[in-house]
Structures are given as C-alpha cells and as structure tokens.
C-alpha cells in the first residue's frame, strides 16, 4: 500500500464536518495526522494485547494486569475517536488525547516500579505524540512535563520510597520486550504519519470544495 492510497484512506476517515468548513491545507495536514494517530493508537495496543494473550496461553505466568490495562487503553482511545468523529474538534481532541496518553503512562509507570518500570520508556515517548498532533509550543510543554515526571520518579527511587508493584518481577523480560516493540511502532508512526499527512495531493481533484463537492472523488 503506497502513500497515496494511505492518504486517501485517511481522508475518508476524517470527519466530513471538517471538509465542509473549507479547510486550509494546514488544517488538512493536522486532521490527517490526528486521524492516523488515533487509528494507530487503537491498532498498536491491539497488537500488544494479542502478544500478551499469547504469552498468557503459552507460558505459566500471569499477565492479567497487562491484559486489563491494554483493554482499557483500547476502549479509551476508541471513545476518543468516536468523539472526534462527532465533534470534529481538532484542538480539543489533540489536547485530550495527549493528556490521556501522558496520564495513563504516568499511572502505569507508578504502578510498575517507578524509575525502574519498563513502561517509563513509553512515558518518554509522550512528546513525540504531542509533537505529531499539536503545535510546537504544546510539544515543549510536553517535554518539560515528561522531564519533571522523570525527575520525580528518580528522586523517589533515590529516597528509597516504596511504590506499588503490580507487575510480577518474573514477567519483566516479557513486558520489557513488548514495551520496546510498542516504542518502535511509535517511532514508525512518527515518520509514517508525517509522510502520509504531507503527501502532495491535488486537493481540488479530491475535495472540490469550491463546487460544493465535499466527498472525495476516489473511494478506498
């Protein structure tokens, strides 16, 4: 599937309300990017969930906490995607998703060992997601917030503060491997989404707003 096909698919998944507002090219790029991030944020945890379920089946270890966490994350992102389709509010959806992403990973890091948690790697991916779907100013705030959160976890570790630890220690290697896979997919999302969102389309051929045609000419 080439970039043109992917861009066509993204355009069909963008709320039709946005196309009816005669969007600027910058708004189209933001809408494509946000749509792609929402879709992949459902797909990536789904892949991780299948991997964890497979580990639950083929090993004698318990991964019920990870399964519950992944199911919850998929449900939350799905609801945000549904809300985006109904509201078509780019800024609100981007901010809500960024905050939810950061908060969920902060809680997951706290509950799985803090500074030594395998999830901390994903926590530090937060600025990447914010950079994708928001402006540079909000990305800077995300960097600062993530850095301060990391410092707090480090300070708690230095002070030997005992944190909750719902992850079984014997599962650490498996969890860390899944976390690395998710982090790798997030990086691919960064590069792939930028390519798809910035694909050089003839906008008038696909969305002839001036003639009142708000439906793309090509159907996926």
ABEGO torsion letter per residue (X at the ends): XBAAAAAAAAAAABBAAAAAAGBBAAAAAAAAAAAAAAAAAAAAAAAAAAAAAAAAAABABBAAAAAAAAAAAAAAAAAAAAAAAAAGBAAAAAAAAAAAAAAAAAAAAAAAGEAABAAAAAAAAAAAAAAAABBAAAAAAAAAAAAAAAAAAAAAAAAGBBBBBABBAAAAAAAAAAAAAAAAAAAAAAAAAAAAAABBBBAAAABBAAAGBABBABBX
